[in-house]
Amino acid sequence: MGTSSTYTNLLNLSEMFSDKSTYRELSEIADQAKRRAEVKRASYIERSRGISSEAEGT
């Protein structure tokens, strides 16, 4: 059962990626997620620096 299910899922993925607009949408979603992660990372770094500065008494 698992093998045919996996094969069917692969076929569905293949069909999905053959549509250029779907690929474009997925690419845009991935870019947005990457930007959100970068903003979160920068925010975390800034927060960490602020906390360490406060701990040092600066």
N, C-alpha and C positions, 0 to 999 in steps of 0.2 A: 504493500500500500504506500509506503513512504517513497519508494523510487518513482512510481508513476506520479505521485503528488509533486515531487521535486521537479520532475521533467515538465509537468504542466506549468508549474511556477516559472521555470526557465523560459518556456514558450511565451508565457504572458509578458515576462520582462523583455524578451526579444521584440515582441510586437510593440510594447510601450516605447522602447528606445528607437524603433524604426520611424516613429513619428517625430519629426524635427521640432515641432512646437512643444511637445512634451519634454524633449531633451533640453530645449531652451528654458522652459519653466523650471525644470529640476536644477539646471545650472544656476539660474537666478536665485532659487531658494538656497542652494549651497553657498553662493556668494553672500547672501544676506546673513546666513548663519555664521559664516566666517567673520563678517564685520561685527556681528553682535558679540562673538567670542573675543575679538580683539578689544572691543570697548570694555567688556567685563574685565579682561586681563589688565588693561591700563588702569581701570578704576581700582582694582584690587591692589596694584602696585602703588598707586597714589595713597590709598588708604593705609597700606602697610608702612609706607614712609612717614605718614602723619603720625601713626601710632608709635613708631620707633623714635621719632623726634620728640614726642610728648614724654616718652619714657626716659629719654636722656635729659629732659628738662630744658630743651632748646626752644 
